[in-house]
Amino acid sequence: MQFFRSNTGVEKVSFGQMIETETVMDKTFAEVEPFDLKGRFLEIDNQLTWTFDLHDLDVVYGLGQNIRGMNKRGYVYESFCTDDPNHTPDKKALYGAHNFLVVKGVDTWGMYIDFPGHVSYDVGFNHSDELTVNVKETHFDIYFFRGAITDIITTFRKMIGKSYVPPKWAFGYQQSRWSYEDHDSVMAIADRFDEEDIPCDAIYLDIDYMEDYKDFTISDIRFPNFNNFVQTLKERGFKLIPIIDAGVKIEPGYDVYEQGIEKDYFVNDHEGHPFVAAVWPGKVHFPDFLNAKARMWFGDFYHKMLDMGIEGFWNDMNEPAIFYSEKRLKEAIEFVKQQEGKNLDINTFFKLKDKILNLSNSVKDYKSMYHKLDGQIVNHYDVHNLFGYNMTRSAAEGFKRYNPNKRFFMLTRSSHIGMAKHSGIWTGDNHSWWEHLKLNIQMMPGLNMAGFLYSGADTGGFGGNVSPDLLVRWTQFSVFTPLLRNHSAMGTRRQEPWEVGAQAKIALRNAIRMRYALIPYLYSEFMKANLNATMLFSPIAFAYEDKHSQKVEDQLLFGDSLMLTPIYEQNATGRVVYLPEKMLYWDMSSFEKITDKPFKLFEQGHHYIDMPMDAFGAFLRPNKLMVVTNPQNRVSKIDSCHLTVIGYVENQATYELYDDDGISFDFMNDHISSTRITVTNVQGQYQISVDTNALDLKSLTFYLIDDSGECQVITQNLEQVELRRV
């Protein structure tokens, strides 16, 4: 055991030599004398368990993508990337492994476990006053952070590096379904969005675009002349986003398979032969993404589709998901045959049932897979959480080789700390359940803590049949998430905006249009959260210390200016909200109604807010501003020359509006547009100053509300205000 401390006050304990495939943390640590270890640790059977005391007032935040509330106390969680679409409260793991948490309370501290295998967290479940962490190894690093909670998060985020930044069009609405199976069905979707005058920037292609579910292939029957098809949609402002899965079909003559065999780039079994599993195409091999040469090889296959005009992908099934393996299937079939003609009692019947149900994603299979890493043979189970991470790293590095200064869209399902630099994530195969809308709300801060800023859920739910009000309410929340994707499964109710009834269609259109109005603010807050290593979504307890704020789990701070209070229960036409201070409510049900001044002040405390199904809104914090624009049907059409500024100004409010070209990485070299807007309220008269380097900014229209609720509308050209071009 070695002890280290950084000059930022972060402490590290290193237990032996661990496998590293990519530097995740900043390694600027100096070895020090043993410091006062927090908690009690015990090593048994090549595993390490660490127990920490929890005070009654302690709240535990983090663990990224996982079930239950923002406060993780009271249950057991696991970090083990898992393909399980049934996100019920009894599950312990989802698709991501995010080993970062913060205990906020009497002694606020944070912890990150840098380990690619199985980790479990008993957060006050077996003993309500203890947090117990179990690592299935004794070779790993653990980092401790101390300070204010926001300082801890910023320190951690700076250590793991800046987050993935997609092209700006990816902040538009995205439509997906398993599956838009051919050219005509995709064109019909695009046509309908334009006919209904509903904004949309991207349409997804699920597995049916492929030839026999083979990666990097196009079905000539379902998608003839694919290059022209892609270009036609791009000219109309629609991007196509095809899926890529982790399994490579075993088929002689298929180039990905043939090259992988020739170069020995697949994961092996214990005998040194390529491991055989099955997913969508049937039997497959898995690329050995921990092998640098294999990553480069697979990443270059994305170039085939980039050459066709594709500008983004989503990686799926990369935990990796396994339907069955040859060995496990053979065992199950033999057992079934043995039961033929027998009178099965309850024990035998359930054993038979388990043999079939447990074929998928078996830990036995994961322990039967082997990687080749720097001359070592490594069991997959020990590095399981890095598989999807490195598949997506493979793609991202392939994009860089293709065009190093262009942002490509990348979304992935399985993830691990550090992967946030390569891709955005969605929260996986959820269901059309109200409980999953609430889970989406409560998951966003934990994802941000782990570095995943570009994230969101399958809006409306992937599995099951969505009700009109659920789709509306979910969309009203997803208006604020960086990823706004409506995605559903084959065989479920269609949930495109026009498929759930006329009343819901109007509400959905208005909500999606409001999303496009919000893009200047959303993009600005996203980029500032990334560049400054801060949160985009936060529990209100991160900013307010009163006792009520510490308990609120269904409201979120969104960026610098807004507090969100979404509806997440069926048939609700309003809800109780808690305001930690006096705030301004903005009814966002229709952007066009802004001229009617849909603003109302509420005092600090609890209030019931009416929100019928076609209405939603947000609270603007005092002395804060936000910038919006007139909505358009594509992000590329948004007018950045004429903007609207909404402010609740008691005395003075300032907002920093960030923008860039939305395409390149030039922002890394400070090639950005920055506008600083300051509004000062002097006895009911507003003084406005603007410092900007945005040469295309022509006018600002202000809706300014003072402490009495009075709203003044001021429309000015920039030459008529105190303006300084910088």
N, C-alpha and C positions, 0 to 999 in steps of 0.2 A: 504494500500500500504506500503510495507517494502523495505528498501534499503540495499543492501549488496555490499561488495567489497572483492575480493580475493587478495592474496599476489602477484598475477601475473598481477594485474591491471585490471582484468575483473570486470565489474560492473553488478549487477543484480537488477531488480525490480520484486518483487513478488506481484501479485494481488490475494490475498485470498488463500484459500486452494485448491490445485489441486489434481486430481487422479494420483497416480504414480503406474505403474505396474512393472517397472524395472528402476533402477537408470541409467539415461543416462548421466548426467553431474556430474562432480566432485563437491561435496557439501561443499568443504572447503572454505566457505565464512563467513566473520564476518559482523554482522549488524553495519551499520554506519549511520551517520546523512544524511538526504536527500542531494544528490549531484545534480549537474547541469544537469537536464534531457535534453537530446537531443530531439528536436521536441516538438510538441503540441499534447496533448491527450484529447479525449472527450469520455465520457461514456453515451450512450443512449440505452435504451431498452435492458439492460443486454448484451450489446456488447461494445467493446472498439475500438476506432479508434485513430491511432497515425499518425501524419503528420510530415514529415521531409523536410527541404529545400534541393533542389538539385542545385548545381552550374552548369553552362554551361559545364564545363570541367569534371564533375563527370561521372564516368563509374560505372555501377552497375553489379557486378558479383555474380553468385551463383544460388540459388533456385534449385540446383540439376537437377533432371530429369524434364525438361520442354521445351516448344517449343521456337522457335525464336533463336536469336544469343547468343553469349557469353555475350555481353552487353545487359542487360534486359530492358534498357530504352525504353519507348514509347509504352508499352502495359500493360495489366492487367493479372495477374497470380493468380492461386488458389492452395492452398494445400488441396486437397481432393482426395484421391486415387480413380482413375476413370478407369473403363474398357471401353475404347474407342479406337478402332483401327485406326480411321481416324485422324491422327495427322496433321491436316491442320492448317494454321497460325492463324485461328480464335479461336482455342481451348485454354482454360485457364488452364487445368490440364491434367496430364497424370497419370501413375500408381503409382508414388511416391509422398510423401509429405516431402519435404526437406526445412525446414524453416530457412535456413542459407544464409545470403548474406553479401557482402562487398561492400561498396561505396569507390571507389578509385578516389582520386582527390585532391581538395584543402585541405580537411580534411578527411583523410582516416580512416574509422571506419567500424566495423562489427556488425551484430546483429543476434542472434538466439532466436527464439520463441519456448519455450518448451510447446507445446500444442497439444493434439491429435485430435482436431476437425478441423473445417473449418477455414482457414485463407486466406485472399485475399491481394494482393499487387498491387496497382496502381502505376506503376513506370513511372511517367511522362506522363500518358495517358490523363487524364482529365485536368491536369495542368502540363505543361512540366517541371516546376521548382519545383515539389513536388513529394515526395514518400509517399504514404498513405497506411497504413497497417490497416486492419480490422480483429479483432478476434471475433468470434461468441460466446464469453463468457467473463466473467470478473475474471476467476480463471485460472491463468497461470503465468509462469515465463518468463521474457525477459532478455537476457544477451547482454551487450554491450562490444565491444572490440575496442581498439585503438592501433595504431602503424603502421608499414609497413605492406603491404598486406600479404606478405608471413609469417610474424610473427603472424598476426591475425589468419591465417589459421592453422598454426602449433599449436598455443595455443588452438584453438577450437578442432582440431583433437586429441590433447592429452587429452582434457577434456572428449571426448566421447569414448575414448579407442581405442586400436589397431584394425585394420580392419581384416576381414576374410582372411585366407590364405588357398587356396585349395591345394590338392596334386599337385606335379609338372606336372603330366601327363595332368592336366587340362589346361596347357598352350599350348598343342598341338591343331591341327585342329580337329573340331567336326562337324559331319554331322547329320542333323536332317530334318525331314519332317513330316507334318501331312498328311498321316501317313504311316510308314512302318508297314503294318498291320499284318504280320505273320512271322514265322520263316524263310521261304524261301526268303522273300523280304529282310529281314535284312542280311541274309547270302549272298545274291546276291550283296548287297551294299559293304559288307566287301570284298568279292572276287574281285569286280571291282576295289576298291582302290588298292589292291595288284597287280592286272593285269596291271593297268595303272601306277604303281610305283608312286603313289601320297601319301604323308604322311597323316595319320589320326590316332587319338587316341581314339575317342569315337563316338558312334552311339546312337541316342536318340530313345526312345519308347514313342510315343504319346498315346492318349487315347485308341487306338484300341488294345493295348496289354491286356487290362483289360477284365474281364467278365462283360458285360453289364455296362461298365463305372463305376465300383465300385472300390474305392480305396483299395489298397493292395490285389487285386485279380489278377490272371493270367488266361487268356482264355486257357483252355486245348485243345481246338480245333485249335486255331491259333498258340499257343506256347506249343506243347506237350513236356514233359520232359525239363522244363524250366531250372532246375538246371544244367543239362549237357550242354544246349545251352549257358548259361552264362559262364561256365567254358571253353568250346571250344573256344569261342571268346576271353576270357582272355588269353588263351595260345597263341593266335595269336597276342596279344597286343591290342585288342579292348576292351574298357569298354562300358557297356550298361548303359544308364541313363534313367530310367523310370520317367514319369510324375506322380505327385500326385495333385489332385484337392481339393479345400476347401469343396465342398459339399459332404455329406454322403448320399448315396441313401437310401430312405425309402423302406425297403424290409424285411419282417419277415424272420428270419433265417440267415440273413447276420450279421456276428459277430460284425462288427464295429457299425452298426445301433442298434443291440440288446443291446450291452454294453452301448452305449451312452444313450439310453432310460433308462436302468436300473439304471445307476449312475447319471442321470440328468445332463449330460455333454453337452447338446445342448443349443444354443441361444433360448430364449423364445419369444413369442408374449406378448401383453399386458395382456392377460388372464393367463399367466403363463404356456402355453402349448408350446412345441417346434415349433419354427417358420418354416413354410413351404414355401420354394421357389423352383425354378426349374433351373437346369443347364443341363449338358450333359446327366445324367441318367434319366432325368425327375425330379420328386419331390425329394427334399433333405432336410436334416437338416444341420445346420452349427455348428461345434464344438465351444464351448465357450472358445476360446483360451486365454481370459483374466483370466480365472479360472486356477490357478496353477495345480490343480489335473487333470483337463481336458487336459492341455498341456502335462503333464506327460503321461497320458493315450494314447493320440494320438501319441506322440513321440515314444512310445514303439512299435507301429505298424510298424514303419520303420524297426525294427529288423527282422521282418519276411522276408523281402527282402534282408537285409544284410546277413542273414543266407544262402541265396541262392547264395551269391557271388557278389551281387550288391554293388558298392562302391560310388554311388552318385545318386542324384535325382534333379528334378526341380519341384518346387511348382508353381502352376498356378491357375488362376481364384480366387485369394485370396484378392480381394479388399473389400468385396467379390463380384464377378460378379453374377448377378441375371438375368436370362432370363425373368422370370415373377414370381409373387407371386400368391397364390390362390385368395386372395382378389382382387388384381388389375386385374387379368385375368377375374374374374367374373364380375367386373364393366365394363370392355371393351366389353365383350360378350353381356351384357345387353344393352349397348349403341348401339352396332351394330344392335341388334335385333329391337331396337326402330326406326331405320332409314329405315327398310325394307319397300319398296313400296313408299317411299317419294321422292320428287324431291329435291335433295340436292343442295343448293346454295354453293357458295364458302366458306362461313364461316362454314357451317355444314360439308362440305366435309373435310376441313382441321382439324376440331375438331375430326372427325372420324379417320382421318389419324393419328393424334397425339395420340389418345387413344391407338392405336396399337403400334406406334413407341416408345412411352414413357413407355411401359411395362417394358423394361429392365433397370436395375440399377436405379430404382426410389428412389428419396430422401424420398418419403413417406414410402417406404418399410424400408429404413434404420432407419427412425424414429419410425418404428413399431417393431423393434428388441430390445431385452434387455439382458444384461449380468449380471451375479452374480459375484460381486467382493468384497471379504472380508466382506461379510454380507450385502453389498449394492446392490440395483438394479440400474443398470446404463444403460441409453439409448444408443443404439449403435451409433447413430448420433454424440453424444458428444465425442466418442472415436474411430470413424470410421477408422482413419489413423493407428491405432494400430492393426487392425485385421490381415492383412497379415504379419506384423512384428511379431506378437506372434505365428502365424502358423509356420513361419520359425524358430523362437526361440524354439518352441516345437520340431521340427525336430533336430535342432542343439544340444539341451540338450539331446535328445534321442540318438544321435550319441555318446555323451560323456559318457553316461551310458553304451553303448555297448562296446566301446573301447576308453578310455580316452586319449590315446596317438597316435591315428591314425587320420589323416586328411581325411575326407570324402568330396566329391564334393556336393555342394549345390548351387543352382541357384533359384532365386525367382522373381516374377513379381511385386507384390505390396511391397512397402517399406516405411520406416520412418527413420528419423535420429536415430542413435543408433543401427539399425538393421545391419549396416555394419559389426559389430563384429561377426555376425552369418552366413552371406551368401554373395555371389555375386549376382548381378542383371543383367538382360538384359533390353534393353530399350523398350521392349514391342512389340506389334503386328504392326510393321511398314508396309510400302508398298514398292513395287519395283519402287520407284520414285527417281529421282536424288535429289529432294529436301530433301528426307530422308537420303541420304548419307551425304549431307551437314549438316543436323541436327545432325547426329551421330557425325560428326567431332566437331561441336560446343558444343555438350552436354558433352563431356568428361571432360573438366576442372571443370564444375559445379558438376559432380558426384564425382570427386576426392575431391573437397572442402568439400562435405558432408560425406566423409569417404569411399565412394564406389570405391575402387581401382580395384577389380576384376569385370570388367564390359565390355560390348560391345553390339553390336546390332545384330539383325537377318540379317546377311550379305547376301546381294542380295535382301532383302525385304521378309516379310512374305506373304503379300497379293499382288495380281496382278501378271503380267507376266514379268519376268526379261528379259532385252535385254542382249546379250553377253557382250557388252562393260560395261554396268552397273555392272554386276556381277564381271567382271575383276577389274574395278576401285574400287568397294567396297571392294573386297578381298585385293587389294593392300593397302588400308587404314587399314583394319582389321588385316593385318599382325602385326600391332603394338599394337592392343588392347589386354589386357590380355585374354579376352574371344574372341575366334575366332570360331564362330558357324555359319554355313550356314543352314538356317531354312526357310521353305516355307509351304504354306497352301495346303491342298487337293484341287484339281481342278485347281491349277495354273500350269504354265509351270514348268517342272522339272528343278532344278538348281544344281544338282550335277555337279562337274567340267567337266565331259565328256558329258553333255547333251546340251551344248550351242555352239557346233561347234568345228572343229579341231583347228582353230587358237586360239580361246579363251581357249580351253583346255590346250594348251601349255603354254599360259600366266598364267593361273591359277596354273598349276603344278609348274612353276618356282616361282610364288609368295608364294605358300604354302611351298615349299622347303626353300625359303629364311626365312620364319617364323621360321622354325626349326633351321636354321643357327643362327638366332638372339636370341634364347632362353637363352643362357648364359647372354647376356646383359639385355634382358627383365626381366628375373627372378631376376637378381641382382638388377635392378632398382626398380622393384616392391617391393621386400623385404626391400630395404633401405627406400623407400617412406613410407612403413608401419611402420617400426621400428622407423623412425625418424619423423614421422607425417608430411611428406612433400608431394609435388605433383608429380605424375607420368606424367600427362599431364597438361601443363600450357599455357595460352595465352602468346605470346611473350612479351606483356606489363608487365608481372610479373618480367622480367629480364632486359628489356631495357626501358629507360625512354624517348627516343626521340619521337617526335610528331607523326611520322609515325607508330611506334610500337604500340602506344596507340589505333590506329584505325584498326589494322589488325585482322580480324575475321576468316580467312580461312587458317591459319598456326598455328602450335602448337609446343611448346617445348616438347620433349619426353625424360624424364629422364635427366641425367646430360649432355649428349653429343650431342644429335640430335635435329634438327628442321625439322618438317614434313611439306611438301607443297603438299598435295594430289590433284589429279584431281577429280572434282565433277560435271562436265558438259558434256553432251552428245556430241560426235564427236570431243571433244577437243583432240588435239595431242600435247598439251603443255600448259603452263600457265605462267603468270607473277608472280614472287615472289619478296618479299621485304626482303633484307638482312640487318639487323641492324649493321652488321660488316662483315668483310671478312670471307667467309666460304668455305668449301670444299664440293662439290657435289659428292655423290657416286651413280652411276647408279646400282640399285639392281635388274635389270631385270633377272639376272641369277647369282647364287653364283659361278658357275664354271668359269665365266668370270673374277673373281677377279684376276686371273693371268695376265689378259690383262691390269690391273691397270685402272679400269673404274672410275677414279677420275679427277675432274676438279675444279680449284679454281675460285671463283667469288668475285669481289670486293664488298664493301658495296654499297647498292643502289638497284634499281629496275632492274630486268632482266627477259627476256623471256627464259624459259627452255623448250626445246623439249622433249616431253614424248609421243611417239606413244603408242598405246594400250598395247603392250607387254612390255612396259618399265615403271619403276617407280624408285624412289630413295629418298634419304634424304640428308640433309646438316649436316656435321660435324662441330661443333663450334671450333674456334681456341683454341689450347692448351688443347684439349680434346682427350680422347681415348675411344674406344669401343671394346668389346671382342665378337667374334663370333666363330662358329665351323662348321665343315663339316655337312651338313644336313643329317638326317636319316629319316626313315619312321615312327618311334615311338620315343617319348621323352625318353623312357627308353633305347634306343639304342644310344643316343647322346654321343659322345666321349668327356669327360671332361679332358682327359689326354693331348690332343694335340689341342691347341687353336690358333686362329688368332687374332692379335691385329691390329686395324686400327687407325691411329692417324694423326691429323694435328698439327704439333709441330713447333711453331715459336721459342720457347725457352725451355719451360719445360711443360710436361703434366703428370698428375697422375690419375690413375683410381683404385678404390676399387672394386674388384670383389667379390661378395657375393655368397655363395652356401650353401646348406645343404642337408640332406638326401632326401628331397622332399616328405616324407611320414609322419613323426612324428611331434610332437610339441617340440622336443628336442631343436630346435632353441631358444625357450623361455629361456632355461638355458645355452645359449651361446655355444651350440654344433653346431658350424658352421664352414664352410670353408671360409677363408678370404685370398685374395691375393691382395697385393698392388703393382701395376706396375707403375714405374716412368721412363719416357723417357726424357732425356735432350739433346737438340740440341746445340752442341758447334761447331760453324762455319762449319755446314754441317756434322759433325760427331756425331753419336748418342751414348750416354751412357745410358745403360739400367740397372735398378736394380729391383729386385723382392723380396718382403717379403711375405712369404706364410706359411700357415699350411696345405695346400692341398697336402697330401702325394702322391696322384695319378697324380699330374700335372707333365708331362714329358717334354713337349716342347712348345715353343711359336714361331709363325711366325709373324713377324711384317711387316706391310705395312705403312711406315712412310713418310709423305709428308711435305715438308718444305714450307716456305713462298713464294718460287719461283715456286712451283708446282712440283718440282722434287720429285719422289717417289723412296725410297730405300726399298728393300725387304731383311729382315734379319731373317734367320731361325736359331734358336739356341736351343740346349738342355739346361736345366736349370743349369746343372753343369758348363756350359760354360759362364754363365752370373754372375754378382754380385748377389748372391742369399743368402737370410737368411731365414732359416726355423724358424717360430715362433710358 
